[in-house]
Amino acid sequence: MSNKETATSIIKLVGGSQNISSLVHCATRLRFELHDSSKADREALKALPKVLGVMDAQGQTMVIIGPTVNEMHAEIMQQLESGAGAEGAAAASSASPATNAKGSKKSWFDKLLATISAIFTPYIPILATSGIIKGLIDILAQSGVLPATSNTYLILAGAGNALIYFFPILLAFTAAQKFGANPYIGAAIGAALMEPNITGITTTGNVIDFLGIRFTAMNFSSTVIPIILAIWAYSHLDKLLKRFLPKMLQFVFVPLLSMLIMVPLTLMVFGPVGGLLANLVADGYEFFLNSNVILFNAVFGALFIYVIMLGIHWVVLPLQLSYLAEHGMEYSLGSGGMGNYALLGVCLAVMVISKSKEERTIASSSAFVNFLSGVTEPGLYGVVMKNKKYFISLTLGGLVGGIVCGVTKSYITNFAFTGLFGLPAFLSSPTATTYFIAVGITLAVSFFATILLSKQNIQFKKQKS
């Protein structure tokens, strides 16, 4: 079945193009927001050869494709955009109403997750790439091959640091898209906060003034929450201006007034408020970490792969990235990745023990993709979901790996996906040795646990309908 045929089937099975409110994708999933989610035929979607699974979370219907999701998304969008008249245009739109055709409202938590996901998803691949670049040049610098003072190092460091440093600009763009405002004005607001004249006076803690109004400044580089709050406010200002300004004046005065109002307001209000919220969340995160570092890492090792599976890792990822940007190191990004390696161990064991040629083929391809790039959906939905025993070995392997990370206080200094492609980012950490010991133990525990459990006659009770 070709991508074109699969895309056509997916559009039909989610209720047709008129039922699609918006469509984005992450590393492995097509994320549909549907006007009426009850119209989606989930069982028929799961039966498509190129679909690994279907799940509902965050008010979205997620069709799991795997590493080729980019191609499938492009094919679906092409078909939607070439649709007849308003139907195609409406389906391709990024607008996402809060209610479906039946009028059932999304929960506030679903809306929060969907918003965070839409804002952050486009940057995940480049975030991982940045971590690999930084890890690679750190290794070269530590080995004396590339001096940290050389122009070559500084240029490559700029390539690796750019995304995190200028995150407010990029987040402003996607946040404005999500909130239904002009993304280019949003990006300009974010860029203004990073402009040298402003960064020169906004050292965090300094007291500065605007039109005689004194306020405490903050530096916006590498921040997340303040700019998202600011762009949310800008989206309401944008609607207000368009309501009261004549259409002939909107072309100039909407961006003009937006910049004149929002840049000072962001500095004076949304920066401090967003910074306070970010600090409160970060304090809670650090309290959990500092209370018991072993328990902290054990929880992430055992459970974070399920958090990713459910699509709610978008709540945690901004905390991890903020902690990494502020401290230059992070624990849970290391221990949380143990679940990926536990899954690799499960897939390798299934390759050895399974008597089914089809299952061995799925396990081998899933293991290969996981080993290369840390993509877990093929293994989760193609292998683990088929046998409940595998969940035990998956959880056990991640738990033991997380405990080892906690005992050895292993951490990472650059963000990247697990797997071979992300290796430079993890090798650059001062605790790389203990981290990879944890990886090895995780693989061994999940591998042998899978083999042992396969020989046990464990029965799981079925829930009565």
N, C-alpha and C positions, 0 to 999 in steps of 0.2 A: 504494500500500500504506500503510495507516494505521499510526500508532504502536502501536495495540493489536495489530494483526495482526503487525507486525514483532516486537514484544515476545514474543508467543506463539511465533513461529518461532525466535527467539533462544533462549528457554528450552528448546524442544524440541531444537534443534541443538547445545546444549552438553551434552546428555545427560539433559535433564529436570530438574525441580526437585529431585529427590532427589540428583542429582549435584552440586548447587551447595552448596558449603560456606559461601561468603560472596561478597558483591558490593558493591563500592564504585565510585565513578567519580572521574575527575579532570576536567580541562578539556574533554577530547574523547573519553575512552575509558571503556568499561565494563570493570572489572577483576574478573574472575571467579577465585575459588579453587575448583577442582573436586576432588571426591574422586578421580575417575579422569579425567584429562585426555585419555586416548585415546578416550573416548566422544564428544568434541566433533568435529563434522563441519565442519572449517575451510573446505573448498571451498564447501560449501552456505551457510555463514555469509557468505563473501565475495560470494556471488551475490545476497544480499538487497539490494534497491535502496537502502536507507538505511544500509547498512554499507560503510564506506570501505576496510576492511581488517581482518585478524586477525593477531595475533602472540602469541608465547609468550615471556615474560620474567619474571624474579623469582619463578618458580613460579606465575605467573598466566597465564590466557588472556585476552588483551585484545581486545575487540571495539571497533574504532574507528568512532565515530559522527559526530564533529564537534561544532559548536557547540550542537546540540540534544540533547547527551548527557543533560542534566538531565531533560528530558521523557521520554526513553527509559528512564532509570534509574527514574524515578518510576512509569512504567507497568509495568515489570518487577517492581518491588517490590510494587506493588499486586496484581499477579497472583499473586506468590509468597505474599503474606500472606493472600490470600483462598483459598489452596489448601486442600484437605481435610485437616483434623486436623493431625497431627504433621508431615506432609510440608511444608505451607506454613510452619509455625513453624520447622522445621529449616532450610529454604532461606533464610528471612529472617534467620536468626541471624548474628551477626558473628563467631562462633567460627571459627577457622581452624586446623585440625589440620596438623601438620607432615608428614604422609604422606598419600598418596592411597589409594584402595581397593586398589590393587595392592601397597601397602606400599613403594613406591619413595620414598626420602627426598629432600627438597629439599636442595640444597647450602647450606652456611652463608651463602654470598654471596646466594643467592636469598632466604633467610629474612631476611637483613639488609636487602636492598632492599625486600622486601615490608613489613617492619616500619616502615622509614623512610617509605615511601610512604603507608601507612595512617595514620601519625601526622601527616604534614605536608599530605597532599592536601586535607583540608577547608578549610585556611586559605589556599590559593593565591589564590582570587578576592579575598578581603578584603586579602591582602598587596598585590596589585596596586592595589586601590582605595585603600589607605592611601598608597601611593606617589604616586598621582595627586593626592590631596588635599594632600599635603605639597608636591609640585611646584607645584601651582596657587597655594597661599598664598605659597610662596617667590618665585614670579614676581611676584605682586601686591606683596609686600613690597619686592622689588628695584626695582620700578617706582615705588614711592612711593604706590601706590593704597591699600595696607593696611599701616599702621604695625605693626612687629613687637611693639610694646608695647601695642597696643590689645586690648580684651577680645575683639573678634571674631576677631582673629588667634589669640589664646591658646586660644579655644574650638575653632576649627577645627584648630589644631595638636594639641590633645588628641585630637581624632577621628583624626588621621593617625598619631599616635605610640602610641596605646593598644595596638594589637596587638603591636608589637615589644616595648614596655616590659613588658607583662604576658604575654609569650609563655610563661613558665614555667607559668602557670595553665592556659592553653589547651592547651599540649602535654601537661600532666599529665592532662587529661581524655581526649584521644584516645589517649595512651599507655596509660592504664589500660584503656580499651576494647580496645585491641589485645592487651594482656597478660592479659585475662580477669578484671580486678579491677573494683571499683566505681568508675566514672569520677567520681562526685561526691565521694567521699573523696579520690580522686587530685587533683581540682581544689582541694579544701580544703587538701591538703598544699602544693600549689603556691601557693595564696593566702596561707598562713601565712608563706611565705618573703618575700612582698611586703608583709606587714603592717608599719605604721609603726614599732612598737616593735622589730621585728627589723631592718628596714632601717636604723634609726637606729644600730644597733651593729655591723652587718655590712659596714662599709666594707672593701673588698678590701685585705688585708694586715694589718688590725688583729688583735691577739691578744686573744681573749675567752675566757670559760670557761662551762662548763655543769656544775653539780654539782661544781665544783672542778677539772674536767678542762679544761685549756687547749688551745686550737686556733686556727689561723689562719683568720680569717673571709674570706668572699667575698660580693660583691653578686650576686644572682641575676637582676637585671633584664636582659632581652634575651638571656639565656643559653639554651642548647639541650641540650647533652650532660648536664650535672649532673642536671637534672630527669628526663630520660629514664632515666638510671641509677637514680635514686631510686625512680621509679614501677615499674621492673622489680623492684627489691628489695621494694617494697610489695606487688606482686602475689603474691610468694612468701610474704610474711608473712600476707597475706589468706587464702591457702589453708591455711597452718599453723594460724591461729586458728580457722578453720572446721572443721578436722579435730579439734581438741581441745576446743573450747568446746561445751557443750550448745546445741542449737538455740534453746532458750528464752532464752539469754543473748546470742546472737550479735547481735541487733538493736541492742543498746546497746554491748556490749563490743568488737565487731569495729571499729567506727569510733573508739571511745574509745581502745583500745590502739594502733590504727594511727596516730592522730594523735600520741599521747604518745611512741611509739617512733620514728616516721619523721621527724617534724619535727627533733628534735635530731640524729638520725643523718644526715639530709640535710645539715644545717649542718656537722656534725663530720667526716663521712666522704665522702659522695657529692658534696658541693660541691667540696671540695679535689681529690678523685680525678677527678671530671668536668672540673674546671677544668684540671687537669694534662693530661688527654687532649686537651681542646679546644685547649690551648696548643701541644701537640706537633703536632697536625694543622694548626693555623693557621701554625705555624713552617714546616712543609713547604710549605704553600701560598704563604707569603710568600717562601720561598727560591726557588721556581720563578719567582715574579713578579719578584723583585729580581735574579735571575741574568741575565735577558734579557727586558725588558718587551716588546720587539717580538716575539720568539719566543712568549712567553706569550700575547699577544693574537692572534697569527697562528694558533696551535693552537686557541684558543677560537673564533675566527672561522670557521675551516675545518671544524671537527669537532663543535662543540657541538650543532648541529642534529641530528646523528646520535646523539649521546648522549641527546637528548630523544626521538628516534625509537625508541630501544631501551628507553626508560623508566628509564635508570640515572642520570638527572640528579638523582635524590633523594640521591645520595651527595655531589654537588657543591653543591647548593643551600644546605644548612645552613652550609657553609663560607663561601659568598658572603654569606649574610645575617649571619653572625657578624662577618665582616670589615666589612661595611657598617655594622653597629650600633656596632662599636668605633671605626672610623676615620671614619665619616661620608661615605665614598666607596668606590667599588669599580670595578675595571677590567673584569673578565671578564663582568659583567652587561651591559656595553656592547658589547664585542667579540663576546661569545657570541650577541648578537642579530643580528649581521651575516648569519648563516645564514638567518634569517627574511626579511631583505630580499633576499638572493640568490635565495631561493625565489620571492619576489614578482617579481623580474626575469625568472626563468625562465617563470613563468605569463604575464606580460605578453608575452613573446616568442612563446610558443606561441599566444596569442590572435592574433598577427599572421601567423605563418608556417603554422599548421596548415591543412590542406585539409579536415579532418574537422570538421563542424559540432558533433558531440558533444564532441570534444576541446576545441574553442574554448569551448563552453558550460561545460565542467568547469573549464577554465583561468580563465575570467572570474569564475566564482563563487568559485573558490579564491583568486584574486587579491583579490577584494572583501573576503572574510572576513579574509585576512591583513592587508590594508591597514587595516581597521577595528580589529581586535583582536589581531593577531599570532598567530592560530590557524593552525598549519601543516599539520595532518594532511590536510585536503582536497587541498592542493597536493602533498604528499609521496606520498600513496597514489593520488590521482586523476590526477596528471600525471607526476611524476618517476619513479614506479615503472613506468610504462608504456614508458619509453624510457631506456636506460642512459646515453645521451649526456647527458641532462639532469643526471646526477649530476656530470659533469665541470664543467659551467658552474655548478652549485650550489656545489660545493666551491671552485672558482676564485674565484667572486664573494665568498664568505665569507672566503677566505684573504686576498684583496687588501684587503677592508674591515678585517679584523683587523690587517693590517700597518699600514694607515693609522692605526688607533686606537693601535697601539703606538708608531709614530713620533711622533704628536702627543700621546701620553700622555693620551688622552681617557678620562674616567671618568664614572660616574653617581653621583648623591647620593641617589636614591630608587628603590626597586624598583617596576617596573611591566612589563607586557607591552609588546612593541613594537607599533607601529601607532598609528592616530589617537587612540584612546582613552587611550593611555599617554603622549601627547605632552607634557602638562604636567610629568610626572616627569623627562623627558629634557631639556626646555627649561630646567629650573631649575639644571642643572649649569653650573659656570663654564666647562666645556669643551664646551658645547652646540654651538658653531659648528663645531669640528673633528669632533665626533661626527656631525653631520648632513652634513658633507663626506664622511665615510667612508660614510655611508648612500647618498649620491648616487653615489659611485664604485662601491660594491657593486652597486647596481641596474644601473648602466651596464655593468659588466663581465659580470654574469650574463646580462643582456639580449642583448648583442651576441655573447657566447660561444655562447649558445643558437642564435642565428641562423646564426652561422658554422659551428657543428658540424652543424647540420641540413643543410648543403650538402655536408658531407664524407661520404664513403662509409666510415665507420668500422664495422668488424665486431668483435663480441665473441665470443670462442670459448665455445662451450657445453661445460660439463663433461660428461664421459662418465659415464653412469650405470653 
